[in-house]
Amino acid sequence: MLNWNLPVITDFITGFIFLIASFLNFFTAKTKEVKPLYYLGLGWFFMGCVVLSEGFSYLFLNIPLARLSCILTFPTTLFSVIGIDQIIKEKVDGIKLIPVFMIGGLLLYTIFEENIFVILVEKGSTTVFNSSISLIFVLLMLSFTIVLYLFWTMKTFLKSPKILKKTSFLFFLGGLMMGPIWLILSLFNSNIMQMIAYLCLAIGALLTVATITKEPKLLYILPFTVYRMIIYDENGLLLYSYQWIKSNFDLNLITGFLTALQSFSDEALKKGKISEIILEEGVLILEQSHSIIIGLLTSKTSKLLRTSLDKFFMEFQAKYKNIIEDESRDLLEFESAIELIKKYFSYLPFNDSKN
């Protein structure tokens, strides 16, 4: 006879919501070409498996399924850490992985002990309960994941530009539902409140994924801040400028400095072109030819920004080749370059003002 009860139904609903969130992550990762979302999708997929395994263990009163549910918290946390770190820093922080593998190792060491799972009636429902120290490691794993998501969503909200504040708030709300709200609801000694707490956790995850799918720009708020793009010719004449975020950079000073520095590099050092310059305020990423130089002012260098700038540079040169070579050119003809910015820097918040 199947052990249908409220915890089983709650686990099934919650687990399927997590699976929906994971596949939505996979879809966004593929369509938007955002590799870290694959790791986040794996994290939510395993979280869905954690909850579904728990639900089936209650339904069949099956101890191996309960043990599997505990084990799967390890890949849940591991892939979540990798995904969030790659989004925030564009690399994985090895220091964060140390406690994950330590706790995971202890979990795997203790979870296979005999007689640690017991079948008992709790809050009116028959469930399979983990009575060993391994439960502490399971809770540490899940807590680590939830705290990391809360930190990521909160920091994204606080640093988001005005144009993304409403969307980033929904993103942060998802983090709150997975963190403090879920924790508070879990403290109530009631099956109904436990059900609401679990659903709150899953809906919070789905909300974060849904906001990312709707507005992928949220993923690029923390890795770097892009201030401005400047394009000028070999004589130091500013051809075009576009500003994402207001900064204190002196364009005239930078233009003159780069023109002189590039000349020094080509004629004196004979070491070719300069690809980037480290400034006190950030980094100036460069792309150049014999006729134009394009500079991207940003808080730090990035492979993504470099790739986008390279593609922008190639199409800009091809599109405006005749205009660039015309000494009597009208600078207003470069206004349409905004379309290229939208094309190759679509992941950055768009600003209606180019100045």
ABEGO torsion letter per residue (X at the ends): XBBBBAAAAAAAAAAAAAAAAAAAAAAAAAAAGBAAAAAAAAAAAAAAAAAAAAAAAAAAGBAAAAAAAAAAAAAAAAAAAAAAAAAAAGBBBAAAAAAAAAAAAAAAAAAABBGABBBBBBGGBBBBBBABAAAAAAAAAAAAAAAAAAAAAAAAAAABBAAAAAAAAAAAAAAAAABAAAAAAAABBBAAAAAAAAAAAAAAAAAAAAAAAABAAAAAAAABBBABBBBBBAAGBBABBBBABBBABBAAAAAAAAAAAAAAAAAAAGAEBBABBBBAAEBBBBBBBAABBBBBBBABBBAAAAAAAAAAAAAAAAAAAAAAABAABBAAAAAAAAAAAAAAAAABBBBABAX
